[in-house]
Amino acid sequence: MRLKQILSKYPWLDELRTEFLSSFCAAGCNFFDKSFSAIKFISPAAREYLNSGKPMIVALYHGHLIGMLHIMEDRSKLTGLISRSRDGEFLARMARKIGFRMARGSPAHKAVEGAKQLIDAARSGQSLVIAVDGPRGPIYEPKEGVIRMAEITGLPLLPFVCKGKKNHFFWGWDKMMGCYFGSTIVYMIGDPIFVPTKLADDQREEYRIKLADSMQWLRKSSDKYWLLQTKN
């Protein structure tokens, strides 16, 4: 009997498996978190906004989720979005165990419900984190949904990119990045992008391109940083 059939036949076993794996991975994340240091390059405008303590939308790539560990000191002030799939349940539990708050939904699993949870979180003063090219890509191409979320909530988009000195990129469309234990990670944070309300479709596309260009520049800058460090 295949694993999926066994788990479907015995729901309690699936629950036990999910709880064990999420706890194990959360412990691993906390252990790894203490091993690496982050070098942060923050634009003056972004630093000013961050110092204000106001909520924002952290716009990152799906493959750079590891960067969430050091985006904010108080992780409880950050709400992310994870699907309601079986894998999503595991990831949501793990994220909650290390201090984040999670909304549940994706284009394939109750997207409207997930969006409402994010909006409610923003209205309560939470910052949001959104994988701009998720959940299925194409890689490094922000979707219109992140612009709509900024438009609805009134929160600025904060372009964010990270890269470790030594990395392992997992197989998959998003090239999920995993940094080696004890590695240093460089954070690149660009100028906040303030999205007006009631945009026309062509205006919304202009802001999507603006976000894409900003994140692409940050990604290239992080590559150049480690290239220069290697040469020196």
Secondary structure, DSSP 4 states (H G I P E B T S, - for coil): --HHHHHHH-HHHHHHHHHHHHHHHHHHHHHHHTT-EEEEEE-HHHHHHHHHT---EEEE-GGGGGGGGGT-S-GGGEEEEE-SSHHHHHHHHHHHHTT-EEEE-BTTB-HHHHHHHHHHHHHTT-EEEEETTTTT--TT---HHHHHHHHHH-PPEEEEEEEESSEEE-SSTT--EEEPTT-EEEEEE---BPPPSS--HHHHHHHHHHHHHHHHHHHHHHHHHHHHHHH-
